[in-house]
């Protein structure tokens, strides 16, 4: 008995089971009868789950988001048969730097992960917060330094949750530029994008960046925030907000300009 305001952003149907998320929990249903098979609570509504699950190799992958001060988004793998948590990965590298760890928050996934043929998991991580800063701590003063692993491509071992490699796209993000789009697996490449309006391709074997393409209008979008009022593009709801696609050696990117 899940209402539409409880369900979050889609489901996955695999091997006769329906997998989904509420704001706080992951669950599995029998696809034929709707009977609940398991329900595993993972978080609170203050730091909710906001994505559809992905399923592969007997595991269900989902993520919480760190939306409040002190909140830290967590990538989680659960056993598809039992709902037992197999591993958790903190998307904020321990510890927060500086003197205000309880003021900082962020990280976590807004879109599902991708998994390749070798069991590697690819995820796009969100931004740190409070992203614009406060009068007392301007320009992201609550999270000095790059604030790993925010705004990064993350590559993990899907079975164990061990971090294999990462690449941060926007160090010390003060403009809410999540790198949140589901990474595309395109041949030997992986392609990611996010609200900063940049699409980036990496070689999956060498881990080297192959190319970067800027999309949409860019204005005052790098460096510290200026003291005067200016237009910033992409804005809070700009850049690449929703999933990309790949076909015939082309990447198709929806852009909010």
Secondary structure as GFF3:
##gff-version 3
##sequence-region A 1 257
A	DSSP	beta_strand	12	14	.	.	.	ID=ss1
A	DSSP	beta_strand	17	21	.	.	.	ID=ss2
A	DSSP	beta_strand	25	30	.	.	.	ID=ss3
A	DSSP	beta_strand	36	41	.	.	.	ID=ss4
A	DSSP	three_ten_helix	45	47	.	.	.	ID=ss5
A	DSSP	beta_strand	54	56	.	.	.	ID=ss6
A	DSSP	beta_strand	59	63	.	.	.	ID=ss7
A	DSSP	beta_strand	74	79	.	.	.	ID=ss8
A	DSSP	beta_strand	85	90	.	.	.	ID=ss9
A	DSSP	beta_strand	105	106	.	.	.	ID=ss10
A	DSSP	beta_strand	114	115	.	.	.	ID=ss11
A	DSSP	beta_strand	120	124	.	.	.	ID=ss12
A	DSSP	beta_strand	128	129	.	.	.	ID=ss13
A	DSSP	three_ten_helix	141	143	.	.	.	ID=ss14
A	DSSP	beta_strand	152	157	.	.	.	ID=ss15
A	DSSP	beta_strand	163	168	.	.	.	ID=ss16
A	DSSP	beta_strand	184	186	.	.	.	ID=ss17
A	DSSP	beta_strand	189	193	.	.	.	ID=ss18
A	DSSP	beta_strand	198	203	.	.	.	ID=ss19
A	DSSP	beta_strand	209	214	.	.	.	ID=ss20
A	DSSP	beta_strand	245	247	.	.	.	ID=ss21
A	DSSP	beta_strand	250	252	.	.	.	ID=ss22
###
